[in-house]
Amino acid sequence: MNQLIDVKNIALDPDQLVHNDKIATPMYTSSELFEQEQEKIFRNTWVWVAHTSEIPDKGSFKLSKVGREPVIVVRDRKDNIHVMVNRCRHRAATVCEVHKGKTSSFQCPYHGWGYGLDGSLRALPNPEQYGDDFDKSQHGMLKLRVESYQGMIFATFNESVEPLEDFLGAAKKWIDLFMKQGGGYPVKTLGEHQFSVPMNWKVQLENTTDAYHFPIVHKSFLQSLDEEAEKTFTFLDGEGFVEDLGNGHSVMVMIPELVDLEEDLERKIPERFEELAQALRDEGYPEDQVRRIVRAVGGSGFNLNLFPNVACSMAFFRVLTPVAVDKTDIRHIAIGMEGGPDIANRVRLRLHEHFQGPMGFGSPDDAEVWERIQRGVDGGAELPILVNRGIEKEVPGEAGPRGHVSDETGMRAAYAMWKRMMQE
Amino acid sequence: MNTIDNESLLWQVTQFIWHEAAILDAKEYDAWLDLWQPEGLYIIPIEDADDYAAVLNLCYDDDKMRRDRIKRFQDGFSISSAPPAVTVRTLSRFVIDAVDGNTVVVSCAEHLVEDKFGRQRIWAANVRYTLTSTDTGFRLQEKVVRLLNSDGVLNSFSYLF
């Protein structure tokens, strides 16, 4: 029976906000809760900030966010990666406003304090007024702990958090599988679409593990595919599943035959990739490599949702940045093959443009329903938001509970982690 | 080309671009498709590039993608397009960049206001048209729309620029 929630007395108690099978409306609407989340979640665990291919050379940097906090991700001369808050230690001005590039140092535009690629304070104009005991080594930029796995760089303000690989746990196997879409080449980012949606960040967190919406929201995308591709994306009747991987992570397998892209290379090449296959053969690639590359170009058959801000979604990285309780920025980062055949990477780019981003055949429809959620929760605050689909039929999976591909097992995994972190 | 010819050409391309703007605001997309040469490209880049096919764009539409996109707008199954945002656009600051045989390259500024959900958003872009002069008037050969902040955070669009 669907119970109403007494939101007047709910305060901000995680126990009352998150039940296993439902969450309360203030989860999407409470500014106070949003502020707590910044501290207890985004400052407290591993947050994805960049991919190593985005900072390929010594001195390469890019701007990113950890929660709302602006950071610089930079590679120093010894190839070490640093993540530091983009804020001068003197009077707090950002030291960099260029999205990405290459540099030998960062200099604050206000009073000229200069920092090295590792964030250390190197020099400041006229230092004599600070006295003899001013210690430059104590005034470097605020640095975060950094670790990476398979090229995915994560950072955290929490010095005592568990190692990244322990946090990823059972998700690592799926990251390994995801990176097989390099087709034997290293995975490389190829650009990104960025758009802002007036919604709470958790609406987006849920969406990457929500197959239930796909045939409804993406009907117009499905109709733009050829028959064979449309069949591939009609996966709700298939053998797919969604599994809780622990620590809020989950995997949603939509197209089981595309889980391991190095298996079944003998499989028939889909019609929509025939032209690419022939072009690769014409360029002299041997047949087994043609098949490996073509399978890689189609992307992986699953979405891996990593708590709290990044997903490996079929053929791209999806990153969320919480901006306000009702505003979230989304980045869809295209990936391809570093050093791989140009024609294959071009096909990946066109596939990405087809679905993703502000002009895609998919993202605008997602954005519309996400915004409608935020408009809907202005009414009926006592009504619960249901994440109960499939809860009765879950079975034990390899890592945690497993449900049908359209079940809300992944959302329950994320909200269980949310609750754990908010109660710590 | 003498001055009078130049002014005449500027007036002709301006008329064409204003006509295109009017049918896009009216969402008369079948009429818009008819303005195109079949091999034409409609591109909304993210960053400047020598070869837009080699980089990620917001859209890179050949004839098939243009038709698929219009079908998506018209079929009523796309929740972002049913109903779509209402738009009003103006195009101005026309400059003819090049004339070569039947081909004219013209640049201009575009301002577009969209209205949906009781909120309005404003977009600005530099647009470069490559037009081919035919017996029945100009046809679009290439249209490149450089949105302001194209490499930054945008919103989703349920219309064309």
Chai-1 contact restraints between the chains, C-beta under 6 A:
chainA,res_idxA,chainB,res_idxB,connection_type,confidence,min_distance_angstrom,max_distance_angstrom,comment,restraint_id
A,L190,B,L56,contact,1.0,0.0,6.0,A-B,restraint_1
A,G191,B,L56,contact,1.0,0.0,6.0,A-B,restraint_2
A,Q194,B,V153,contact,1.0,0.0,6.0,A-B,restraint_3
A,F195,B,L154,contact,1.0,0.0,6.0,A-B,restraint_4
A,F195,B,N155,contact,1.0,0.0,6.0,A-B,restraint_5
A,F195,B,S156,contact,1.0,0.0,6.0,A-B,restraint_6
A,S196,B,V153,contact,1.0,0.0,6.0,A-B,restraint_7
A,K219,B,F77,contact,1.0,0.0,6.0,A-B,restraint_8
A,S220,B,R72,contact,1.0,0.0,6.0,A-B,restraint_9
A,S220,B,F77,contact,1.0,0.0,6.0,A-B,restraint_10
A,S220,B,S78,contact,1.0,0.0,6.0,A-B,restraint_11
A,S224,B,D68,contact,1.0,0.0,6.0,A-B,restraint_12
A,D329,B,V153,contact,1.0,0.0,6.0,A-B,restraint_13
A,A334,B,L56,contact,1.0,0.0,6.0,A-B,restraint_14
A,L349,B,L56,contact,1.0,0.0,6.0,A-B,restraint_15
A,E353,B,N57,contact,1.0,0.0,6.0,A-B,restraint_16
A,E353,B,C59,contact,1.0,0.0,6.0,A-B,restraint_17
A,E353,B,Y60,contact,1.0,0.0,6.0,A-B,restraint_18
A,G357,B,L58,contact,1.0,0.0,6.0,A-B,restraint_19
A,P358,B,L58,contact,1.0,0.0,6.0,A-B,restraint_20
A,P358,B,L154,contact,1.0,0.0,6.0,A-B,restraint_21
A,P358,B,S156,contact,1.0,0.0,6.0,A-B,restraint_22
A,P358,B,F157,contact,1.0,0.0,6.0,A-B,restraint_23
A,M359,B,L58,contact,1.0,0.0,6.0,A-B,restraint_24
A,M359,B,C59,contact,1.0,0.0,6.0,A-B,restraint_25
A,M359,B,F157,contact,1.0,0.0,6.0,A-B,restraint_26
A,F361,B,R72,contact,1.0,0.0,6.0,A-B,restraint_27
A,S363,B,S156,contact,1.0,0.0,6.0,A-B,restraint_28
A,P364,B,S80,contact,1.0,0.0,6.0,A-B,restraint_29
A,P364,B,S156,contact,1.0,0.0,6.0,A-B,restraint_30
A,P364,B,S158,contact,1.0,0.0,6.0,A-B,restraint_31
A,D365,B,S78,contact,1.0,0.0,6.0,A-B,restraint_32
A,D365,B,I79,contact,1.0,0.0,6.0,A-B,restraint_33
A,D365,B,S80,contact,1.0,0.0,6.0,A-B,restraint_34
A,A367,B,S156,contact,1.0,0.0,6.0,A-B,restraint_35
A,E368,B,I79,contact,1.0,0.0,6.0,A-B,restraint_36
A,E368,B,S80,contact,1.0,0.0,6.0,A-B,restraint_37
